[in-house]
Amino acid sequence: MAIDYGEYEFLNVAVADRIATITINRPDRLNAVHNALHHELEQIWLDVRADQDVNAIILTGAGRAFCAGGDVKGMAEGTLSGAAPKKGKGRGRGPIAASNGRRVIENMLDVEQPIIGAINGDAIGLGATLALLCDITVASEKARFADTHVKVGIVAGDGGAVIWPLLIGPHRAKEFLMRGNFISGAEAGRIGMVNYAVGPEDVMSKARELAQELADGPTWAIRWSKLAVNKWLKQQANLILDASLAYEMMTFNTKDHQEAVKAFVEKRKPNFVRAE
């Protein structure tokens, strides 16, 4: 059954040669995730999984970024939880809760078709999680990865605490998550955090090459090999997500978060309070 993707406002989906190319499409905000886009990121994996015309998937971003993570400006404006879609059947209405964060990760891990991440630019916060959860990652050498939740005073609850330790080990992962530092695509390739680090001009061509090979390959052997390995990833997600999301929700109510968001908008260094 082919799927009609016309209802999506912030995701562009093009299907050709049994490959679905999903493009996160808020280039004016570096593809930052607000309420409506978050809901679309939950739903898209259910739709593409059910699409019988799709045998492989490419996930990328429009413009110069892959995805800048949560929309911090939207947090400051108080619109992050209230943005409603302009089209569709109500997708994107209502506040974002911990359960929404869990669904993005779980729905993505349940997709049977292989997902190729074409990381064309910076992948930050939730954007980094989406990129690193892809089955094969092709990153621009000039792209940057970071989980900067801590920079706005919140816990990396939406998958960063799950996937970073699996890829680079707990010690390095904790440093990146606690400091919010960046790693280049070139360095990510060197340490095995991504599969391929290539020139910016080669990202999509390499991703399409891999996607086409998988789309044309033995469907069930490929899909079930992926699902077997994903049992391990899902076990880790089940172990960690509830705690990390709960901690994230708690930190949304702290003075540190309020100060960090205010400082971001005012373009200054935040002044965090000492823990009591």
Steps between C-alpha positions, in 0.01 A plus 500: 500500500646837394479777758389859437765723663328823401379566854852557629590867535856488632615174344537462124470140382589392147475136390687375193669173407367344822686761709321753722703816552379678814622859531457695822378832364533806723816645345429851632537356854778253410230229509451550874222288648189675625168346602357424156826359363541283809161343440585447134824326602292262709256422220729479197660174612159332526404616152824415322517159667155421356586628151532199269672717239793567735787259546761744637495845659728805491468756780654845442447869567414798281749782467830514687403299810378148560307591815585753773300313766234663715385848400653703784352823370163331504562400863572862590192624313283238669389367160685168498210311654227690323589507132220359289528377143365699205377188325435135566261335745605665824847348506718712728232629737546478873807526724807280475529253787752233593286243319547692175875485539484126556280448193747670265774258604286187520324564169831558325650180641193304387541595132591183307650670194864611533545870575798686355586826673627764256643744753546807284569744786488548874309238700431633848302365797202303371647553153811309604285222645304468175821496298676243717197270519508456122620154398784638285628855533668705226620831643656806349853543631400857580184408690505517877337271753414599856241436765464848646206440733726592790566840340136590561493346845322175422585130490563322169178306540384435145745227404845653543560300817407187305694521174819696583635242752427217256702667226797649687494340846368636832801712599519703181121514479467643851755769422315606185160492675621687811698765309289530185812511282510461123671231293562544128373258239861420410585411860172309539603289203848443643367361830222295338213717621375518139551253216632744240642852518513654152523839334181708524438460128509120527258445789179445302662304218659257748175470695305429180757242392461313830121536504466368145720200574283415801174573318603259223635233737334199665217676682434267790862408570583872524196597705521215745875544546427859597218403736719242671765762583231751596387264775820606678438870434140469618614324816729795576225748419261315731762506775590870472224705333250518785763628743664745258165639386381537860818687591458718193143590595619588852775728372252695287371638831837611638635854528806385305285422197314829523829689524658305212211571263494867596877526448469330159248755380704788646819358345696496824664246730254350748549551872401169659408484866684279747312182586349507848 
